């Protein structure tokens, strides 16, 4: 059974930065496509950034391009999301997810962390 644990969320002012981490255990981390999703109150869960098993392929939602960077360290079983130039619109619960295929559809990911709150004040 794969377990994912997020950390690094918190309160930050607009324009600031946060680095989210997701530590995986109980599976072969390098075989998974990893993703960061977020969900704000009243909104659907949204794919923010995705990364392939080797780290060669990445995806970002339009609002994240140029500001967020997803990376992974397979030796440490960890995926990261570096978030710069944060905006109030980025406020949401951020979830780490693992799956077998790259997709922006959250239903395609089998394993999920419990989420970490990111709040950006104006």
JOBEL-V523444 format. One record per residue. PHI is phi in whole degrees, 0 to 359 (NA if undefined). PSI is psi in whole degrees, -180 to 180 (none if undefined). OMEGA is omega in radians with two decimals (* if undefined). Layout:
PHI_PSI_OMEGA ; PHI_PSI_OMEGA
//
This chain:
NA_129_-3.13 ; 272_134_3.06 ; 237_136_-3.13 ; 237_134_-3.13 ; 230_119_3.13 ; 270_154_3.03 ; 206_165_3.05 ; 106_-6_3.11 ; 288_171_3.13 ; 163_-165_-3.14 ; 257_131_-3.13 ; 216_150_3.08 ; 282_154_3.08 ; 307_136_-3.09 ; 93_-11_-3.13 ; 276_-174_-3.06 ; 227_152_3.00 ; 219_152_3.06 ; 237_114_3.10 ; 268_144_3.09 ; 235_148_3.08 ; 226_113_3.14 ; 262_129_-3.10 ; 250_148_3.06 ; 210_160_3.05 ; 85_10_3.14 ; 202_-179_3.10 ; 270_95_-3.01 ; 302_-42_-3.05 ; 294_-15_-3.14 ; 273_-6_-3.05 ; 259_142_2.80 ; 284_135_-3.10 ; 243_149_3.13 ; 215_155_2.95 ; 248_126_3.07 ; 241_160_3.06 ; 220_154_3.11 ; 218_120_3.06 ; 262_157_3.14 ; 305_131_3.11 ; 79_4_-3.12 ; 240_160_3.08 ; 286_155_3.05 ; 294_133_-3.00 ; 237_134_3.02 ; 288_125_3.13 ; 262_-49_-3.12 ; 205_142_3.14 ; 230_152_3.11 ; 216_135_-3.13 ; 289_174_-3.04 ; 298_-32_-3.13 ; 269_-12_-3.07 ; 87_-1_-3.09 ; 283_-29_-3.07 ; 247_130_3.11 ; 227_157_3.08 ; 224_142_3.04 ; 226_140_2.98 ; 293_155_-3.01 ; 305_-41_-3.09 ; 291_-19_-3.11 ; 265_-19_-3.08 ; 300_132_-3.14 ; 85_-11_-3.13 ; 242_-36_-3.08 ; 251_149_3.07 ; 224_124_3.06 ; 261_141_3.11 ; 211_165_3.11 ; 217_149_3.07 ; 235_97_-3.06 ; 294_-29_3.10 ; 294_-29_3.13 ; 258_2_-3.12 ; 53_45_-3.03 ; 223_140_3.01 ; 241_145_-3.06 ; 236_155_2.96 ; 226_106_3.06 ; 273_123_-3.08 ; 241_116_3.12 ; 244_163_3.11 ; 50_49_-3.06 ; 294_146_-3.14 ; 240_156_3.07 ; 304_-30_3.12 ; 293_-14_3.09 ; 279_-8_-3.13 ; 299_124_-3.09 ; 181_171_2.90 ; 272_127_-3.12 ; 257_130_-3.10 ; 242_140_2.99 ; 266_139_-3.12 ; 222_152_3.11 ; 230_137_3.13 ; 210_179_-3.11 ; 264_-17_-3.13 ; 221_146_3.12 ; 289_128_3.13 ; 201_148_3.01 ; 272_-3_3.13 ; 274_118_-3.09 ; 296_-22_3.13 ; 292_-15_-3.11 ; 272_0_-3.12 ; 254_129_-3.00 ; 273_-28_-3.04 ; 236_139_-3.07 ; 221_144_2.93 ; 279_177_-3.11 ; 274_-9_3.06 ; 97_154_3.05 ; 224_134_-3.06 ; 280_131_3.00 ; 242_122_3.13 ; 236_124_-3.12 ; 246_118_-3.13 ; 268_150_-3.14 ; 271_none_*
//
